[in-house]
Amino acid sequence: MSRRALLMTAAAAMISPWAVAQKSATTDTASGWPNKALKIVVGFPPGSSPDLTARTFSEPLSKALGQPVVVENKVGAGGNIGADAVAKAHDDHTIGLMINGNMTIAKLINPAVQYDPQKDLAPLTLVGISPLVLTAPLQQPGVPNTADAREFLAAARAAGDKWSYGTPGVGTVGHIGTELLKARSGINPVHVPYPGYPQVATAMLGGQLQMALLPPALAQAQVKAGKLRAIGVTSAGRSALAPDIPSLKEAGIQGFELEIWNAFAAPATMPKAIQARLATTLAEIARTPDVRAKLFQQGWQAVGSAPEGLANRIKADTAAMGQIIAQRGIKAE
């Protein structure tokens, strides 16, 4: 099955009868749960995008379950420390809010990662999706100020390895996604890792980098301030998060579709009835107008899929990212 077909299957799973059937079937089997506070583990610091998303869900989830919901930050290794804590939790009251790298390529990038995303984590719901934006400085030698995506990429090809691109680190979606863009477009900038996206943007402003894939909210803030230029988004078409920015596909880059996403997952050892109740509840919360609006402000298009929709997305992304990881020999540093 093609990647596009898998993603269409994932979208269809959102409106499948699964949620209705599971909600009624598991009411009794999950009886008595939860009997204490539920913990949402986030592998990133307070104030980060995953942390904000988890806290957006904590209050409505608490109301739905009738128990407190607390967010616990276990920071490090690109979110993998938090993901490992979720995978090893056995109290049936711990779940995690994770980014796609934690649930797909973690083991492919670094065999030393202590958990296996495919075996140790149970998908609950895909929360939100977002493209990245190919962004560049306003002033660059050899690049006209009015350059569109085709002209920009032509200049990048001509520059070869004299250009550099920044990411939040080896193995991140920004890194692997740019390597995929290099393979599809014939450009060859050199990778320079930074601690996070804000530092990448700062390096572009200072002229140390010639390009980077940035989240829409950060990219648009810099573009509106007249500091950076947006070249194109990485989604198949234009995104509601950045409607004025053309897609790179419009510039003739074929076979290049890339989105970042976040999702809830549980330990694979959590009883299926509890997984089903959580999945249904979290998906319903994600689709409420209030939460959808908050997620949009945070830079996400809300989804709220069934577990099988998330599982299909994990399968498709792992295959696509795994291919470029193997081709480019990408390994954790």
URTAQUI-V730623 format. One record per pair of residues at least 12 apart in sequence whose C-alpha atoms are under 6 Angstrom apart, sorted by the first residue. I is the first residue (numbers start at 0). J is the second residue. D is the distance in Angstrom with one decimal. If there is no record, write none. Layout:
# URTAQUI-V730623
i;j;d
I;J;D
I;J;D
This chain:
# URTAQUI-V730623
i;j;d
2;315;5.4
5;311;6.0
9;308;3.7
9;311;5.7
12;305;5.8
12;308;5.0
13;304;4.3
13;305;5.4
18;279;5.7
25;272;5.4
29;272;5.5
29;273;5.6
36;66;5.4
36;67;4.7
36;68;5.5
37;68;4.8
37;92;4.8
37;93;6.0
38;68;5.8
38;69;5.0
38;70;5.9
38;93;4.8
39;70;4.8
39;94;5.1
39;95;5.1
40;70;5.9
40;71;4.9
40;72;5.9
40;95;4.6
41;72;4.8
41;81;5.7
41;96;5.5
42;72;5.8
42;73;4.8
42;74;4.6
42;78;4.0
42;81;4.1
43;74;4.7
43;78;5.8
44;74;5.9
79;101;5.8
83;114;5.6
85;266;5.7
86;119;5.3
86;120;5.7
86;266;4.6
91;269;5.5
94;264;5.8
94;265;4.6
95;263;5.6
95;264;5.4
96;262;5.7
96;263;4.6
97;261;5.5
97;262;5.5
98;260;5.9
98;261;4.3
99;260;5.5
99;261;5.9
102;116;5.1
103;313;5.9
103;317;5.1
108;330;5.0
108;331;5.6
109;331;5.4
119;267;5.1
120;265;5.7
120;266;4.9
120;267;4.8
121;264;5.4
121;265;5.0
121;266;5.8
121;267;4.7
122;264;4.7
122;306;5.3
123;263;5.4
123;264;5.1
123;278;4.6
123;306;4.8
124;262;5.7
124;263;5.5
124;278;5.9
124;282;6.0
124;303;5.8
124;304;5.1
124;305;5.6
124;306;5.3
124;309;5.9
125;262;4.4
125;303;5.5
125;304;5.3
125;309;5.3
126;261;5.7
126;262;4.9
126;301;5.8
126;302;5.3
126;303;5.1
127;260;5.6
127;261;5.7
127;299;5.1
127;300;5.1
127;301;4.3
127;302;5.2
128;259;5.8
128;260;4.3
128;299;5.5
128;300;5.3
129;258;5.3
129;259;5.3
129;299;5.5
130;233;5.4
130;234;5.3
130;258;4.3
131;212;5.6
131;213;5.3
131;214;4.8
131;232;5.7
131;233;5.5
132;212;5.2
132;213;5.1
132;215;5.9
132;231;5.7
132;232;4.4
133;211;5.7
133;212;4.5
133;230;5.3
133;231;5.3
134;210;5.6
134;211;5.4
134;228;5.7
134;229;4.6
134;230;5.6
135;209;5.7
135;210;4.5
135;227;5.8
135;228;5.4
136;203;5.8
136;227;4.8
137;227;5.2
137;228;5.6
148;230;5.3
148;250;5.8
149;250;5.5
155;186;5.7
156;186;4.5
159;187;5.0
160;187;5.3
160;188;4.8
160;189;5.8
162;188;4.7
162;209;5.8
163;188;4.7
163;189;4.5
163;190;5.9
163;208;5.2
163;209;5.6
164;190;5.2
164;208;5.5
164;210;4.9
164;211;5.2
165;191;4.9
165;192;5.6
165;199;5.6
165;211;5.3
166;192;5.1
166;193;6.0
167;192;5.7
167;193;4.9
167;194;5.3
167;195;4.3
167;196;5.6
168;192;4.6
168;193;5.9
173;212;5.8
216;298;5.7
231;244;5.7
231;245;5.2
231;246;4.9
231;247;5.0
232;246;4.5
232;247;5.8
233;247;6.0
233;256;5.5
233;257;5.2
234;256;5.1
234;257;5.6
235;256;5.5
282;303;4.1
282;304;6.0
285;303;5.1
286;303;5.9
